[in-house]
Amino acid sequence: MQTPYSLYYLRIYLGMLVVIASFFEKAYAQSENEQITISPGESVQLNAFSEGTTYYVWLRNNEVIENATNSVYSVIKEGIYKAIAYNDYNCGSVLSNSIEVRYSKTSEKFTALHFCEKAKPTIMELDIGVNDLIWHSTKERNVSLPATTLLEDGKMYYASSLSSEVSYAVEVFMDACIDIAIQKEVDKVKVPYETIVNFTISVFNTTNIPAINVIVKEELPSGYIYQEHQSSAGIYKVAEGIWSIPKLASKAQENLKIKVKVANKGDYQNQVSLVYSEPEDFEIQNNVSTASVNPLGIIVHDIFTPNNDGMNDTFVIDSIDNYPENVLKIYNRYGTLVYHKKTYDNSWDGFINVNGMLNKSERLPPGVYFYNLDLGSDTEPITGWIFIGY
């Protein structure tokens, strides 16, 4: 019979053979199994050792492993392994000590996170949906990192969980700086009081990074009276002056159009600003835009009744005397000029004064007419409609 012998094992990790310091003399004296746990991707090489041995028989869970007769056996399955040594006379030894091999349930989960370097992100912002993590600087996870540690571009960070055997690896990239640009325009600048104008607010995502929960402050100043609005995305709350956009895709643009009436007094500078976004926008130079109307200080009264009753008998334009170079033209519904006056003085009572008209010097019939008022002060002509009634 063979003399007692020992069984030891080698661990192979990533192609390297590493001896685990576990050599058992007098294997028959061992009362308990030696138990080893390896991670998926690792393997274990068991080695039997006995002098004068010709061949070995390996057993897994007390069952003979076919064709396993060498002194070395590579484990590919979990189980309890033993060996018997045989000499030239087919005399077998006692069973060796046993080694139980287990594969751990642990695994490493890898992910990549993107940040903006200008935000100066720290370890605290490594959010992978797991709360009880300790972060480390090396894969061996033997050096923990303070929560205030600044993240570095292209670096791997490793975490271990306090409640499970799962480990984590995160690669950090500093390429997620978003830039949201704000622009505001108004369709008319120099207009009379009580004129309807339209403001257009545009929000541009200039980057390839989508944004969520974008909040834009668009509060009308006192110089404008709200009429209505339309938005291509999100919700605009007039009373709060807040435009909320749930999602702003990469390279996307959303618009908000607000129709207002120019008040007779007040603040006419209308400012819009970006107040919040996820991720945060650190390119603040294009986060504010303004547009304003320059009221001309006149009011066009669009209804008059030239019936000689002493009330509202002429077409009146308030403060027209402030523009002595003005020119007023009145057209009928066919586009025919029926009245023309330089330096208009609020005296027109509905009579035609244009040469070539068959009914010149007669009063126009009741109805809608159209005016073109050139104030002669480097402004666009003011146009609109008036109603003559009797």
C-alpha positions as CSV (number, residue, x, y, z in Angstrom):
1,M,0.0,0.0,0.0
2,Q,1.2,3.5,-0.8
3,T,2.3,5.7,2.0
4,P,0.0,8.6,3.0
5,Y,0.5,11.7,0.9
6,S,-0.7,15.2,0.5
7,L,-2.9,17.2,-1.9
8,Y,-2.4,20.8,-2.6
9,Y,-3.6,23.3,-5.2
10,L,-2.5,26.0,-7.5
11,R,-4.7,28.9,-8.6
12,I,-4.6,30.1,-12.2
13,Y,-5.7,33.7,-12.7
14,L,-5.6,35.4,-16.0
15,G,-3.2,32.9,-17.4
16,M,-0.7,33.1,-14.5
17,L,0.1,30.2,-12.3
18,V,0.1,31.2,-8.7
19,V,0.9,28.9,-5.8
20,I,-1.6,29.2,-2.9
21,A,0.3,28.5,0.2
22,S,-1.6,25.3,1.2
23,F,0.5,22.2,1.5
24,F,-0.9,19.4,3.7
25,E,1.4,16.9,5.2
26,K,-0.1,13.7,6.6
27,A,-3.3,14.1,4.6
28,Y,-5.0,11.2,6.4
29,A,-4.9,13.3,9.6
30,Q,-7.1,16.0,8.2
31,S,-10.5,16.0,9.7
32,E,-12.2,18.6,7.5
33,N,-12.2,19.5,3.9
34,E,-10.0,22.3,2.6
35,Q,-12.4,24.7,0.9
36,I,-11.5,27.3,-1.8
37,T,-13.6,29.8,-3.6
38,I,-12.7,31.2,-6.9
39,S,-14.3,33.8,-9.1
40,P,-15.7,33.2,-12.6
41,G,-12.8,33.4,-15.0
42,E,-10.4,31.8,-12.6
43,S,-9.4,28.1,-12.6
44,V,-7.7,25.8,-10.0
45,Q,-5.1,23.1,-10.6
46,L,-5.0,20.3,-8.1
47,N,-1.7,18.4,-7.5
48,A,-1.3,15.0,-5.9
49,F,2.0,14.1,-4.5
50,S,3.2,10.6,-3.3
51,E,6.6,8.9,-3.7
52,G,6.7,5.8,-5.9
53,T,3.4,6.4,-7.6
54,T,2.8,5.1,-11.1
55,Y,-0.6,6.7,-11.7
56,Y,-3.4,8.4,-9.9
57,V,-7.2,8.1,-9.8
58,W,-9.1,11.3,-9.2
59,L,-12.5,11.5,-7.7
60,R,-15.1,14.2,-7.7
61,N,-17.9,13.9,-5.1
62,N,-16.7,10.3,-4.5
63,E,-17.1,9.4,-8.2
64,V,-14.1,8.4,-10.3
65,I,-13.2,10.9,-13.0
66,E,-12.5,9.1,-16.3
67,N,-9.1,9.5,-17.9
68,A,-7.8,11.5,-15.0
69,T,-4.6,9.6,-14.1
70,N,-1.9,12.3,-13.9
71,S,-0.6,13.9,-10.7
72,V,-2.1,17.2,-11.9
73,Y,-5.8,17.8,-12.5
74,S,-7.4,21.1,-13.6
75,V,-10.8,21.7,-12.1
76,I,-13.6,22.8,-14.4
77,K,-16.5,22.0,-12.1
78,E,-17.5,22.7,-8.5
79,G,-17.1,19.7,-6.2
80,I,-15.1,17.9,-3.6
81,Y,-12.0,16.4,-5.0
82,K,-9.8,13.6,-3.7
83,A,-7.1,11.3,-5.2
84,I,-5.8,7.8,-4.8
85,A,-2.2,6.9,-5.7
86,Y,-1.3,3.5,-7.3
87,N,2.2,1.9,-7.6
88,D,3.5,-0.6,-10.1
89,Y,1.7,-3.4,-8.3
90,N,-1.7,-1.6,-8.5
91,C,-1.6,-1.1,-4.8
92,G,-3.6,1.9,-3.9
93,S,-3.1,4.4,-1.1
94,V,-5.7,5.7,1.3
95,L,-7.8,8.6,0.1
96,S,-6.0,11.9,0.1
97,N,-7.3,14.9,2.0
98,S,-10.2,16.5,0.1
99,I,-10.4,19.9,-1.4
100,E,-13.7,21.5,-2.1
101,V,-13.8,23.9,-5.0
102,R,-16.6,26.5,-5.3
103,Y,-17.2,29.2,-7.8
104,S,-18.2,32.5,-6.1
105,K,-21.4,34.2,-7.0
106,T,-19.6,37.5,-7.1
107,S,-19.2,39.4,-10.3
108,E,-17.9,42.7,-11.4
109,K,-20.2,45.1,-13.1
110,F,-18.7,47.6,-15.4
111,T,-20.2,50.9,-16.5
112,A,-19.1,54.3,-17.9
113,L,-20.2,57.7,-16.5
114,H,-19.9,61.0,-18.2
115,F,-19.4,64.3,-16.5
116,C,-18.5,67.9,-17.2
117,E,-15.1,68.9,-16.0
118,K,-16.3,72.4,-15.2
119,A,-18.7,71.0,-12.6
120,K,-15.7,69.5,-10.7
121,P,-17.4,66.2,-9.9
122,T,-16.4,64.1,-6.9
123,I,-16.6,60.5,-5.8
124,M,-20.0,61.4,-4.3
125,E,-21.4,61.8,-7.8
126,L,-20.6,58.3,-9.0
127,D,-24.2,57.2,-9.1
128,I,-24.8,53.7,-10.4
129,G,-28.0,53.0,-8.6
130,V,-26.4,51.2,-5.6
131,N,-26.2,53.0,-2.2
132,D,-23.9,51.0,0.0
133,L,-20.6,51.3,-1.9
134,I,-17.1,52.0,-0.9
135,W,-15.0,53.5,-3.7
136,H,-11.4,52.6,-4.3
137,S,-8.6,53.7,-6.6
138,T,-7.3,50.3,-7.5
139,K,-8.8,47.0,-8.6
140,E,-7.5,45.3,-5.5
141,R,-9.8,47.6,-3.6
142,N,-7.3,48.1,-0.8
143,V,-7.3,51.9,-0.8
144,S,-10.6,53.7,-0.2
145,L,-11.2,57.2,-1.5
146,P,-12.7,60.1,0.4
147,A,-16.1,61.3,-0.9
148,T,-14.6,64.7,-1.8
149,T,-12.0,63.2,-4.2
150,L,-12.2,64.9,-7.6
151,L,-12.9,62.6,-10.5
152,E,-10.3,62.4,-13.3
153,D,-10.9,62.0,-17.0
154,G,-10.3,58.5,-18.3
155,K,-9.7,56.9,-14.9
156,M,-11.2,53.7,-13.6
157,Y,-12.8,53.7,-10.2
158,Y,-13.7,50.5,-8.3
159,A,-16.3,49.9,-5.7
160,S,-17.3,47.1,-3.2
161,S,-20.7,46.7,-1.8
162,L,-21.3,46.4,1.9
163,S,-24.4,44.2,1.4
164,S,-23.4,41.9,-1.4
165,E,-20.4,40.2,-3.0
166,V,-20.9,42.1,-6.2
167,S,-18.1,44.5,-7.2
168,Y,-18.3,47.5,-9.5
169,A,-15.9,49.3,-11.9
170,V,-16.7,52.7,-13.4
171,E,-14.8,54.5,-16.1
172,V,-15.1,58.3,-16.0
173,F,-15.1,60.6,-19.0
174,M,-15.1,64.4,-18.8
175,D,-16.9,65.0,-22.0
176,A,-20.4,65.9,-21.0
177,C,-20.4,69.6,-20.8
178,I,-23.8,70.8,-22.2
179,D,-24.4,74.2,-23.7
180,I,-27.9,75.6,-24.0
181,A,-28.2,78.9,-25.8
182,I,-31.1,81.3,-25.4
183,Q,-32.3,83.9,-28.0
184,K,-35.1,86.4,-28.0
185,E,-36.5,88.4,-30.9
186,V,-39.4,90.8,-31.4
187,D,-41.1,91.3,-34.8
188,K,-41.5,95.1,-34.5
189,V,-39.4,97.6,-32.6
190,K,-40.7,101.1,-33.2
191,V,-44.5,100.9,-32.9
192,P,-47.3,103.0,-31.4
193,Y,-48.8,102.3,-28.1
194,E,-51.4,99.5,-28.0
195,T,-49.8,97.8,-31.0
196,I,-49.7,94.0,-31.0
197,V,-46.1,92.6,-31.2
198,N,-44.8,89.1,-31.1
199,F,-41.8,87.9,-29.0
200,T,-40.1,84.7,-30.1
201,I,-37.9,82.9,-27.5
202,S,-35.7,80.1,-28.9
203,V,-33.8,77.5,-26.8
204,F,-30.9,75.7,-28.6
205,N,-29.1,72.6,-27.4
206,T,-25.8,73.2,-29.1
207,T,-24.2,69.9,-28.0
208,N,-24.6,66.2,-28.6
209,I,-25.8,65.7,-25.0
210,P,-29.5,65.5,-24.3
211,A,-30.9,67.7,-21.5
212,I,-33.9,67.2,-19.3
213,N,-35.9,69.5,-16.9
214,V,-34.9,72.7,-18.7
215,I,-36.4,75.7,-17.0
216,V,-36.5,79.1,-18.7
217,K,-37.6,82.3,-17.0
218,E,-39.7,84.5,-19.3
219,E,-41.6,87.1,-17.3
220,L,-43.2,89.9,-19.2
221,P,-42.3,93.4,-17.9
222,S,-44.9,96.0,-17.1
223,G,-44.7,97.5,-20.6
224,Y,-46.6,94.6,-22.2
225,I,-50.1,93.2,-21.9
226,Y,-50.2,89.4,-22.5
227,Q,-52.5,88.2,-25.2
228,E,-51.7,84.6,-26.0
229,H,-48.8,82.2,-26.6
230,Q,-47.7,79.0,-28.4
231,S,-44.8,76.7,-27.6
232,S,-43.2,73.8,-29.5
233,A,-42.5,71.9,-26.4
234,G,-43.2,72.0,-22.6
235,I,-45.5,74.3,-20.7
236,Y,-45.4,78.1,-20.3
237,K,-47.1,79.4,-17.1
238,V,-47.9,83.0,-17.7
239,A,-48.5,84.0,-14.1
240,E,-45.1,82.6,-13.0
241,G,-43.2,83.6,-16.1
242,I,-41.7,80.0,-16.3
243,W,-41.3,77.9,-19.4
244,S,-40.6,74.2,-18.5
245,I,-39.2,71.9,-21.1
246,P,-39.1,68.2,-19.9
247,K,-36.7,67.1,-22.7
248,L,-34.3,68.9,-25.0
249,A,-32.7,66.5,-27.4
250,S,-29.1,66.9,-28.7
251,K,-28.8,69.6,-31.3
252,A,-32.5,70.4,-30.8
253,Q,-34.3,73.8,-30.8
254,E,-37.6,74.6,-29.1
255,N,-39.6,77.9,-29.5
256,L,-42.0,79.9,-27.5
257,K,-44.0,82.7,-29.2
258,I,-45.8,85.3,-27.0
259,K,-48.2,87.8,-28.4
260,V,-48.5,91.0,-26.4
261,K,-49.9,94.5,-26.6
262,V,-47.6,97.5,-26.0
263,A,-48.8,99.3,-23.0
264,N,-49.0,103.1,-22.8
265,K,-46.3,103.1,-20.1
266,G,-44.0,100.7,-18.3
267,D,-40.8,98.8,-18.7
268,Y,-40.3,97.6,-22.3
269,Q,-37.0,95.7,-21.9
270,N,-38.0,92.0,-22.0
271,Q,-35.3,89.6,-20.7
272,V,-35.3,85.8,-20.9
273,S,-32.8,83.5,-19.0
274,L,-32.0,79.9,-18.5
275,V,-32.3,79.1,-14.8
276,Y,-32.0,75.3,-14.6
277,S,-31.1,72.2,-16.7
278,E,-29.9,68.7,-16.2
279,P,-27.0,68.4,-16.7
280,E,-26.0,71.8,-15.5
281,D,-25.0,74.3,-18.2
282,F,-21.7,76.0,-17.3
283,E,-21.5,78.0,-20.6
284,I,-23.4,81.0,-19.0
285,Q,-22.4,83.6,-21.6
286,N,-25.3,82.6,-23.9
287,N,-27.9,81.9,-21.2
288,V,-29.5,85.4,-21.2
289,S,-31.1,87.3,-24.1
290,T,-33.1,90.5,-24.3
291,A,-35.4,92.2,-26.8
292,S,-37.4,95.4,-26.4
293,V,-39.9,97.7,-28.2
294,N,-39.3,101.4,-28.6
295,P,-42.8,102.9,-28.4
296,L,-43.3,105.9,-30.6
297,G,-45.5,107.6,-28.1
298,I,-48.6,107.7,-30.4
299,I,-52.0,106.0,-30.2
300,V,-54.0,105.4,-33.3
301,H,-57.8,105.5,-32.6
302,D,-59.2,103.1,-35.1
303,I,-62.9,104.2,-35.1
304,F,-64.4,107.5,-35.8
305,T,-67.9,108.8,-36.7
306,P,-67.9,112.0,-38.8
307,N,-71.5,112.9,-38.4
308,N,-70.9,116.4,-37.1
309,D,-72.3,115.7,-33.6
310,G,-69.2,117.1,-32.0
311,M,-68.0,113.8,-30.7
312,N,-65.3,111.6,-32.4
313,D,-65.8,113.4,-35.7
314,T,-62.2,113.1,-37.0
315,F,-59.5,110.4,-37.3
316,V,-57.3,111.1,-34.2
317,I,-53.7,110.0,-33.7
318,D,-52.5,111.0,-30.2
319,S,-49.1,112.8,-30.1
320,I,-48.9,113.0,-33.9
321,D,-47.7,116.6,-33.6
322,N,-44.4,115.2,-32.2
323,Y,-43.8,114.0,-35.8
324,P,-44.1,117.0,-38.1
325,E,-42.7,115.2,-41.1
326,N,-45.4,112.5,-41.0
327,V,-47.4,111.4,-44.1
328,L,-50.8,109.7,-43.8
329,K,-52.3,107.6,-46.6
330,I,-55.8,106.0,-46.5
331,Y,-56.8,103.1,-48.8
332,N,-60.2,101.5,-49.5
333,R,-60.7,97.7,-49.5
334,Y,-59.6,97.6,-53.1
335,G,-56.3,99.2,-52.4
336,T,-57.2,102.5,-54.0
337,L,-55.8,105.6,-52.4
338,V,-58.6,107.8,-51.1
339,Y,-56.8,110.2,-48.8
340,H,-53.3,111.6,-48.6
341,K,-51.9,114.2,-46.2
342,K,-48.5,115.4,-45.3
343,T,-48.0,116.6,-41.7
344,Y,-51.3,115.1,-40.6
345,D,-53.0,117.1,-37.8
346,N,-56.0,115.0,-36.7
347,S,-58.3,116.9,-39.0
348,W,-59.6,114.2,-41.5
349,D,-63.3,113.8,-41.3
350,G,-63.7,111.1,-44.0
351,F,-63.7,113.2,-47.2
352,I,-61.8,112.0,-50.3
353,N,-59.0,114.4,-51.3
354,V,-57.2,112.4,-54.1
355,N,-57.2,113.7,-57.6
356,G,-58.7,111.4,-60.2
357,M,-61.4,110.1,-57.9
358,L,-64.9,110.6,-59.5
359,N,-66.3,111.4,-56.1
360,K,-63.5,113.7,-54.9
361,S,-64.5,116.0,-52.1
362,E,-67.3,113.6,-51.1
363,R,-67.4,111.8,-47.8
364,L,-66.5,108.1,-47.9
365,P,-69.2,105.6,-47.2
366,P,-69.1,103.8,-43.9
367,G,-66.9,100.7,-43.7
368,V,-63.3,99.5,-43.1
369,Y,-60.3,101.3,-44.5
370,F,-56.6,100.9,-44.2
371,Y,-54.0,103.4,-43.2
372,N,-50.3,103.8,-43.8
373,L,-48.6,106.3,-41.5
374,D,-45.0,107.3,-42.2
375,L,-43.7,109.3,-39.2
376,G,-40.6,110.3,-41.1
377,S,-38.2,109.6,-38.2
378,D,-36.2,106.6,-39.5
379,T,-39.1,104.3,-38.6
380,E,-41.0,101.7,-40.6
381,P,-44.4,102.9,-41.8
382,I,-47.2,102.0,-39.3
383,T,-50.1,100.2,-40.9
384,G,-53.5,99.1,-39.7
385,W,-57.2,99.4,-40.2
386,I,-59.8,102.0,-39.2
387,F,-63.6,101.9,-39.2
388,I,-65.8,104.9,-40.4
389,G,-69.3,104.9,-39.0
390,Y,-72.1,107.4,-39.1
